[in-house]
């Protein structure tokens, strides 16, 4: 049977020692490779509704205008993601890359944070495996190329782990305490649901203080005061609550406890877990009957402390108590507990390390396994990332062509008739369409139907159009006023049970028969159904 020996001349041992000597350089190289993969993915992905909101607000004339937009409660998120996106838009890159680049950097901060947290307690192979593991979790890795607050939350959480660990070890205080506060305050400034990070960090701090019977007052001060990071945005959040809370479609429920874990499983997370499990079994069996001796047989690292295990374990359980807490807030979505991935990844890697007795060669094997699992899906995007940096003008042109090639765009006749669209299609057109076509386009809303339970999925977007139009170039109109002025028009809408526009127009035609409408339906597969009503 093949055995893993710790002899200096063993191949895996040589790889493990090489990783130890060059771990920082390799971590930087992996982060750079991940950035290229992200740029390549962004180059092929058209900005979608939520990202377009970020892009439009970040493109307002001044920083003050962005602040006024959110301080007025015009959207349910805060201004931080738009401020961050504005920094990216100043770069000489295609907007599909530029607006997402700061969020890519934030995501990489999460990866670097996990690396640092694991590296202090385990061999380099394990730390590098934790850094690279997001690439094999598509449900997580998709957020590296989305201009939304979630990447900011992840990055702040990863950095928070490092600063807390340093503070607990008494390193670089008070700077580590200040860093801890800044990291967690940044997370809650990006998204209010980061308030639930208090649970894992407070639990870990309690475990850290308990043996000494003496609280670390500075650490507790940082933890208890980090919610102050949301105070500048409190007025805007209260205004948004007035506008949106009664009809916001994302209501809390027990289903949101299992959704994040189900997504983790269904998005191939089970593959890397299975691979690590099989590796652990193989390594343990290979040592059966083999008595190791000498200095090299001892574990190469000390492993996590009890407080650190509590931190990563309770962070991995974040969806459980986040859902319970969201009942008080009255709103929830699975993404609001996205930081649980940080705890999950670190816990999985550390658990593997403990099972294999923290041996350095096993860490090298774990890294190789993660990189092999990631290679197939990332190699193409890395090459695309290089091309996108060399030819940035082609990226936006390709995105425009991709939108113009959508089936419903191909079926629009060349005529001066106004075009009524659902909110998602309207936002695509508002950004990627020609100015001439945009002048004909309207996002229709039905305020009279806002309280209809059948319309709850679309009401938030309709409210977006009404409120956004105060400061953004949005053409929205009340459906009744639009029909009174335009008995002849084109309607474009998804063929979806939650979309209100088709049934509204059909009912109007059946009861009054006063419209001439070309209905263009599209579905997720891109199939179309043209209906002429006379």
C-alpha positions in Angstrom: 0.0 0.0 0.0 1.2 3.5 -0.8 2.3 5.3 2.3 2.9 9.0 3.1 6.2 9.2 4.8 7.7 12.4 6.4 11.2 11.6 5.2 13.0 14.7 3.9 13.5 13.0 0.5 9.7 12.2 0.1 8.2 13.9 -2.9 5.2 15.3 -1.1 7.4 16.4 1.8 9.6 18.3 -0.6 6.5 20.0 -2.1 5.3 20.8 1.4 8.6 22.3 2.5 8.7 24.3 -0.8 5.2 25.7 0.0 6.4 26.7 3.5 9.3 28.7 2.1 7.2 30.5 -0.6 3.8 30.6 0.9 3.4 34.4 0.8 4.5 34.6 -2.9 2.3 31.7 -3.8 -0.7 33.3 -2.0 -0.1 36.5 -4.0 0.2 34.5 -7.3 -3.1 32.7 -6.5 -4.8 36.0 -5.8 -3.6 37.4 -9.0 -4.8 34.3 -10.9 -8.2 34.6 -9.3 -8.4 38.3 -10.3 -7.7 37.3 -13.9 -10.4 34.7 -13.8 -12.8 37.2 -12.4 -12.0 39.8 -15.1 -12.5 37.1 -17.7 -15.9 36.2 -16.2 -16.9 39.8 -16.0 -15.9 40.4 -19.6 -18.5 37.8 -20.7 -21.3 38.8 -18.3 -23.7 41.6 -19.2 -24.5 43.9 -16.2 -27.9 42.9 -14.8 -30.7 44.7 -12.9 -29.1 45.1 -9.5 -25.7 45.9 -10.9 -27.2 48.4 -13.3 -28.7 50.2 -10.4 -25.3 50.3 -8.8 -23.8 51.6 -12.1 -26.5 54.2 -12.7 -26.1 55.6 -9.1 -22.3 55.5 -9.3 -22.5 57.5 -12.5 -24.4 60.4 -10.9 -22.6 63.7 -11.4 -21.1 64.1 -8.0 -20.4 62.1 -4.8 -23.0 64.3 -3.1 -25.6 63.3 -5.6 -25.0 59.6 -4.7 -25.4 60.4 -1.1 -28.6 62.3 -1.7 -30.0 59.4 -3.7 -29.7 57.0 -0.9 -30.3 59.5 2.0 -33.7 60.1 0.3 -34.5 56.4 0.7 -34.8 55.8 -3.0 -33.4 52.3 -2.7 -33.2 49.7 0.0 -29.4 49.4 0.0 -26.9 52.0 1.3 -24.5 54.1 -0.8 -21.3 52.3 0.0 -21.5 49.9 -3.0 -22.1 52.9 -5.3 -19.2 54.9 -3.8 -17.0 51.8 -4.3 -18.3 51.3 -7.9 -17.6 55.0 -8.7 -13.9 54.4 -7.9 -13.9 51.6 -10.4 -15.6 53.6 -13.1 -12.7 56.1 -13.1 -10.4 53.4 -14.5 -9.7 53.1 -18.3 -11.5 49.7 -18.5 -14.8 48.5 -20.0 -17.7 49.4 -17.6 -18.5 45.6 -17.3 -15.1 45.3 -15.7 -14.5 48.7 -14.1 -17.6 48.8 -12.1 -17.0 45.3 -10.7 -13.2 45.6 -10.1 -13.5 47.1 -6.5 -15.8 44.2 -5.6 -13.3 41.7 -7.0 -10.7 43.3 -4.8 -13.0 43.0 -1.8 -13.7 39.3 -2.6 -9.9 38.7 -2.8 -9.6 40.4 0.7 -11.8 37.6 2.0 -9.6 35.0 0.4 -6.4 36.6 1.8 -8.1 36.9 5.2 -8.9 33.1 5.2 -5.3 32.4 4.2 -3.9 34.5 7.0 -6.3 33.1 9.6 -5.4 29.5 8.7 -1.7 30.1 8.1 -1.1 31.2 11.7 -2.2 27.8 12.9 -1.6 25.3 10.1 1.0 24.5 7.4 1.1 26.5 4.2 -0.7 23.9 2.1 -3.9 24.1 4.2 -3.8 27.9 4.2 -3.4 28.1 0.4 -6.2 25.5 0.0 -8.5 27.8 2.0 -7.5 30.7 -0.1 -8.3 28.9 -3.4 -11.4 27.0 -2.3 -13.9 29.7 -3.3 -13.0 28.9 -7.0 -14.6 25.5 -6.6 -17.8 26.9 -5.0 -19.8 28.5 -7.8 -22.5 29.7 -5.5 -19.9 31.8 -3.7 -17.5 32.6 -6.5 -20.2 34.3 -8.6 -20.1 37.2 -6.2 -16.5 38.1 -7.2 -18.0 39.5 -10.5 -21.1 41.2 -9.1 -21.2 44.9 -8.3 -23.2 44.4 -5.1 -22.7 44.7 -1.4 -22.1 41.0 -0.8 -18.5 41.0 -1.9 -17.9 43.9 0.5 -19.4 41.9 3.3 -17.3 38.9 2.5 -14.1 40.9 2.3 -14.7 42.7 5.6 -15.5 39.3 7.3 -12.2 37.8 6.1 -10.2 40.7 7.3 -12.2 40.7 10.6 -11.1 37.1 11.3 -7.4 38.2 11.0 -7.7 41.2 13.2 -9.6 39.4 15.9 -7.0 36.6 15.8 -4.2 39.1 16.1 -5.9 40.9 18.9 -6.6 37.7 20.8 -2.9 36.8 20.5 -1.9 40.3 21.8 -0.2 41.2 18.5 0.1 44.8 17.3 -2.4 46.1 19.8 -4.1 48.6 19.6 -3.9 48.5 15.8 -5.4 45.0 15.6 -8.3 46.3 17.7 -8.8 49.2 15.4 -8.6 46.9 12.4 -11.2 44.7 13.9 -13.6 47.6 14.4 -12.9 49.0 11.0 -13.5 45.6 9.3 -16.8 44.9 11.0 -17.9 48.5 10.7 -17.2 48.3 7.0 -19.3 45.2 6.7 -22.3 46.7 8.3 -21.9 49.9 6.3 -22.1 47.8 3.2 -25.1 45.9 4.4 -27.1 46.2 7.6 -27.5 42.4 7.9 -23.8 42.2 8.9 -25.1 43.1 12.3 -25.4 39.3 12.8 -21.6 39.0 12.7 -21.7 40.1 16.3 -22.9 36.6 17.3 -19.8 34.6 16.1 -17.3 37.2 17.2 -18.9 37.7 20.6 -19.1 34.0 21.2 -15.4 33.6 20.3 -14.4 36.5 22.5 -16.3 35.0 25.4 -14.4 31.7 24.9 -11.2 33.7 24.7 -11.8 35.6 28.0 -13.4 32.7 30.0 -10.2 30.9 31.0 -8.6 34.2 32.2 -11.8 35.3 34.1 -10.9 38.7 32.7 -12.7 40.4 29.8 -10.6 42.0 27.0 -12.3 45.4 27.3 -10.8 46.8 24.1 -11.9 43.9 22.0 -15.4 44.1 23.5 -15.4 47.8 22.8 -14.6 47.1 19.1 -17.3 44.4 18.9 -20.0 46.4 20.6 -19.3 49.6 18.7 -19.0 48.3 15.2 -22.8 48.7 14.5 -22.0 52.5 14.6 -20.7 52.0 11.1 -24.3 52.1 9.9 -25.3 55.3 11.8 -24.5 57.6 8.8 -27.0 55.7 6.7 -29.7 55.3 9.3 -31.9 58.1 8.0 -31.8 56.8 4.4 -32.6 53.3 5.7 -35.6 54.6 7.6 -36.8 56.5 4.5 -36.5 53.4 2.4 -38.4 51.4 5.1 -41.3 53.9 4.7 -41.3 53.5 0.9 -40.7 49.7 0.6 -41.3 47.8 3.8 -45.0 47.1 3.5 -44.6 45.5 0.0 -41.0 44.3 -0.1 -41.3 40.8 -1.5 -38.4 39.2 0.4 -40.1 38.3 3.6 -38.3 36.1 6.3 -39.1 32.5 6.6 -37.6 29.2 7.9 -36.9 28.2 4.3 -34.0 30.6 4.2 -32.2 28.5 6.8 -31.6 25.6 4.4 -31.4 27.6 1.1 -27.7 28.6 1.6 -26.6 25.1 2.5 -28.6 23.6 -0.4 -27.0 26.0 -2.8 -23.6 25.0 -1.4 -24.4 21.4 -2.1 -26.1 21.8 -5.5 -23.3 24.1 -6.8 -20.7 21.3 -6.6 -19.6 22.1 -3.1 -20.1 18.4 -2.3 -17.3 17.6 -4.8 -14.4 19.2 -2.9 -15.8 18.0 0.4 -15.9 14.4 -1.0 -12.4 14.7 -2.4 -11.0 15.9 0.9 -12.9 13.2 2.7 -11.5 10.5 0.4 -8.0 12.0 0.8 -8.3 11.9 4.5 -9.4 8.2 4.5 -6.6 7.3 2.1 -4.0 9.0 4.2 -5.2 7.4 7.4 -5.3 3.9 5.8 -1.8 4.4 4.3 -0.4 4.9 7.8 -2.0 1.7 9.1 0.8 -0.5 10.4 3.4 2.1 9.9 5.0 3.5 13.0 6.4 6.9 12.5 9.2 8.1 14.6 11.5 11.1 15.0 11.0 14.8 15.1 9.3 15.0 11.7 6.4 12.7 12.9 5.1 15.4 15.2 2.3 17.7 13.9 3.8 20.7 12.0 1.4 23.2 13.6 -0.6 23.8 16.8 -4.1 24.0 15.2 -6.9 26.4 16.1 -7.6 27.4 19.7 -11.0 26.6 21.2 -12.1 30.2 20.7 -11.0 30.1 17.0 -13.0 26.9 16.5 -16.1 28.6 18.0 -15.6 31.6 15.7 -15.5 29.7 12.5 -18.1 27.2 13.6 -20.7 29.8 14.7 -19.9 31.8 11.5 -20.7 28.7 9.4 -24.0 28.5 11.3 -24.9 32.1 10.4 -28.0 31.4 8.3 -29.6 29.7 11.3 -29.6 32.7 13.7 -29.7 35.3 10.9 -33.1 33.9 9.9 -34.3 34.0 13.4 -33.2 37.6 13.8 -34.6 38.7 10.5 -38.1 38.1 11.8 -37.7 41.2 13.9 -36.5 43.2 10.8 -39.3 41.9 8.6 -37.1 41.2 5.6 -34.7 38.5 4.5 -33.0 36.9 1.5 -30.5 33.9 1.5 -27.7 36.2 0.3 -27.9 38.2 3.5 -26.1 35.5 5.4 -23.4 35.0 2.7 -20.6 35.4 5.3 -21.3 31.8 6.4 -19.1 30.7 3.5 -16.0 32.1 5.3 -16.7 30.0 8.3 -17.6 27.0 6.3 -14.4 27.0 4.2 -12.1 27.6 7.1 -13.8 24.9 9.2 -13.7 22.3 6.4 -9.9 22.9 5.7 -9.1 22.9 9.5 -11.2 19.8 10.1 -9.3 18.0 7.3 -6.0 19.1 8.8 -7.0 17.8 12.2 -8.1 14.4 10.8 -4.8 13.9 9.0 -2.9 15.1 12.2 -1.9 18.4 10.6 0.9 16.8 8.5 2.5 19.1 6.0 2.3 16.7 3.1 -1.4 16.3 3.6 -1.8 20.1 3.3 0.1 20.0 0.0 -2.3 17.3 -1.2 -5.3 19.3 -0.1 -4.0 22.3 -2.1 -3.4 20.1 -5.2 -6.9 18.7 -4.9 -8.5 22.2 -4.8 -6.5 23.5 -7.7 -7.3 20.4 -9.8 -11.0 20.9 -9.1 -10.8 24.6 -10.0 -8.6 24.3 -13.1 -11.2 23.2 -15.6 -13.7 26.0 -14.9 -11.1 28.8 -14.4 -8.5 28.3 -17.2 -10.7 29.7 -20.0 -11.7 32.7 -17.9 -8.1 33.5 -17.0 -7.2 33.7 -20.7 -10.3 35.8 -21.3 -9.2 38.1 -18.5 -5.8 38.7 -20.2 -7.6 39.5 -23.5 -10.0 41.9 -21.8 -7.2 43.9 -20.3 -5.4 44.1 -23.6 -8.5 45.1 -25.6 -11.0 46.8 -23.2 -13.0 48.4 -25.9 -14.1 45.0 -27.3 -15.7 44.0 -24.0 -18.4 46.7 -23.9 -19.0 46.3 -27.6 -19.6 42.6 -27.1 -22.0 43.3 -24.2 -24.0 45.7 -26.4 -24.1 43.1 -29.2 -25.2 40.5 -26.7 -28.1 42.6 -25.6 -29.1 43.6 -29.1 -29.1 39.9 -30.1 -31.6 38.9 -27.5 -34.7 37.4 -29.2 -37.1 40.1 -28.0 -34.9 42.8 -29.4 -34.8 41.1 -32.8 -38.6 41.1 -32.9 -39.0 44.8 -32.3 -40.2 46.4 -35.5 -38.5 49.5 -36.8 -41.3 51.9 -36.1 -42.0 55.0 -33.9 -44.4 53.1 -31.7 -43.8 53.4 -28.0 -42.4 50.2 -26.3 -43.7 49.1 -22.9 -41.3 46.8 -21.0 -41.1 44.9 -17.7 -38.6 46.5 -15.3 -35.7 44.1 -15.9 -35.9 44.4 -19.7 -36.2 48.2 -19.3 -33.0 48.5 -17.3 -31.1 46.5 -19.9 -32.4 48.8 -22.6 -31.7 51.9 -20.6 -28.1 51.1 -20.3 -27.2 49.1 -23.5 -29.8 50.4 -26.0 -29.4 53.3 -28.4 -30.6 56.8 -27.2 -33.2 56.8 -30.0 -34.7 53.5 -28.9 -34.5 54.5 -25.2 -36.7 57.5 -26.0 -39.5 55.1 -27.1 -39.2 52.8 -24.1 -41.3 53.0 -20.9 -41.3 51.0 -17.7 -44.9 50.6 -16.8 -46.1 50.4 -13.2 -49.5 49.7 -11.7 -49.8 51.4 -8.3 -53.4 50.2 -8.0 -52.2 46.6 -8.0 -49.4 47.0 -5.5 -51.4 45.3 -2.8 -52.4 42.4 -5.0 -50.6 39.3 -3.5 -50.3 37.9 -7.0 -48.0 40.8 -8.0 -45.7 40.8 -5.0 -42.7 39.5 -6.9 -42.8 42.5 -9.3 -44.0 45.3 -7.0 -40.5 46.1 -5.6 -39.1 46.7 -9.1 -42.1 48.8 -10.0 -41.5 50.9 -6.9 -37.8 51.1 -8.0 -38.8 52.7 -11.3 -41.1 55.2 -9.6 -38.5 56.3 -7.1 -35.4 56.0 -9.2 -36.9 58.3 -11.8 -36.5 61.2 -9.4 -32.7 61.2 -9.9 -31.9 58.6 -12.6 -32.7 58.6 -16.4 -35.7 56.3 -15.9 -38.8 56.6 -18.1 -41.7 55.2 -16.1 -45.4 55.8 -16.4 -48.6 54.7 -14.7 -50.3 52.1 -16.8 -53.6 53.9 -17.0 -52.1 57.1 -18.1 -49.9 55.4 -20.7 -52.9 53.5 -22.2 -54.9 56.7 -22.4 -52.2 58.3 -24.5 -51.1 55.3 -26.4 -53.8 52.9 -27.7 -51.2 51.6 -30.2 -47.9 50.3 -28.8 -45.6 47.3 -28.4 -45.4 45.4 -25.1 -42.4 43.3 -24.2 -42.6 41.1 -21.1 -41.4 37.8 -19.7 -43.7 34.8 -19.8 -43.8 34.5 -16.1 -46.6 33.8 -13.6 -45.4 36.7 -11.4 -45.4 39.2 -14.2 -48.5 41.4 -14.0 -48.4 43.2 -17.4 -49.7 40.4 -19.7 -52.8 39.7 -17.7 -53.5 43.4 -17.2 -53.4 44.1 -21.0 -55.4 41.0 -21.8 -58.1 41.9 -19.3 -58.2 45.4 -20.6 -58.6 44.2 -24.2 -61.3 41.7 -23.2 -63.4 44.3 -21.3 -62.9 47.4 -23.5 -61.4 46.2 -26.7 -59.8 49.6 -27.3 -56.1 48.6 -27.8 -53.9 47.5 -30.6 -50.9 45.8 -29.0 -48.1 43.7 -30.3 -47.3 41.4 -27.4 -43.8 40.0 -27.4 -43.3 37.3 -24.7 -40.0 35.8 -23.9 -38.9 33.2 -21.4 -35.7 32.1 -19.7 -34.9 29.8 -22.7 -35.3 32.8 -25.1 -38.3 31.4 -26.9 -40.9 33.9 -28.1 -44.6 34.2 -28.7 -45.9 37.1 -30.8 -49.6 37.9 -30.3 -51.5 40.5 -32.3 -54.5 42.0 -30.5 -56.8 44.2 -32.6 
